[in-house]
Amino acid sequence: QVQLVESGGGLVQAGGSLRLSCAASGRTFSRYIMGWFRQTPGKAREFVATISRTGGRTEYVDSVKGRFTISRDNAGNTVYLQMNSLKPEDTSSYYCAASGRGSSVYYTGDYMYDYWGQGTQVTVSS
């Protein structure tokens, strides 16, 4: 059981940066695989990034590789998404998610996540 609260979204110019934060409740944060997803109204939810329990393994959707970095601070119960060189195509609502399943080191499918934050809006102007 974990509750997630996201923050850090906003309006930025193309080429700018934002750092999203996701604060998790509970005392077993390190047990969860964490992920970031984004969804625009009328479009399917898209995988963005995921990170293993210890932070040693990460994966990203191709469109953000080299620009976004996912990280976690298990002592502080927080996962981050550093977004650099933002593009208008990155405009979306961003959600963090937690998975308590242990069959893999990370997951890219939204169906593998059990807990979700409320979302934070990121808008990138051209």
Secondary structure, DSSP 8 states (H G I E B T S, - for coil): ---EEEE--EEEETT--EEEEEEE-SS-GGGSEEEEEEE-TTS--EEEEEE-TTS--EEE-GGGTTTEEEEEETTTTEEEEEE-S--GGG-EEEEEEEE---SSS----GGG--EE---EEEEEE-
